[in-house]
Structures are given as C-alpha cells and as structure tokens.
C-alpha cells in the first residue's frame, strides 16, 4: 500500500523521505514524511503532498493489515485526531508553514 523512497533535497545535500499512498480507487499520491511521533503505543505520521502549495499536512496512523503488511490509515476518532494534530503542530511545525488536514 505504501512505497518508501528517498529524494534529494535541492541544494541541501540531505534526503527527504517520500511515501506513495494508494487510495481505495487505486490512485497513487506521493507524500513527504514531515514528521513522526509515538503516542499510546501507536506510531503517527504527518505527511505533506509533494505537490503542496497550500502548506497542508495529513495525519495517518501506522498499523498492520490482515496479511501483516504495514499500512497507513486515517485517524477516524475526532478526539484522537485533534490530540495528535495538536502534538504535531506544537512539536514539529511551530516554525513551519503547514496546516493540518
């Protein structure tokens, strides 16, 4: 479901983590991994679309599917989503220009 790769950051010599997510309709979208955090035994990812002109990021939670493969899913619980989005904004994006989605 998610394909990981690294792309060089222009003029910085560093690499950014890129994941390709496939939605339920088979459409692929590439995202930059802008942050991760662990809370309550769960690993969360903040991902920004590569074609991101609005400064948006999306919150996903890592889990395993029925075959034991790693997957990223949306956070469906509103309270959990708000808590994790606030943590990302406070810890990772206080100086960045991202809006949580």
Secondary structure, DSSP 8 states (H G I E B T S, - for coil): -EEEEEEE-TTT--EEEEEEEE-TTS-EEEEEEEEEEEETTEEEEEEEESS-SS-EEEEEEEEE-TTS-EEEEE---HHHHHHHHHHHHHHT-SSS--EE-
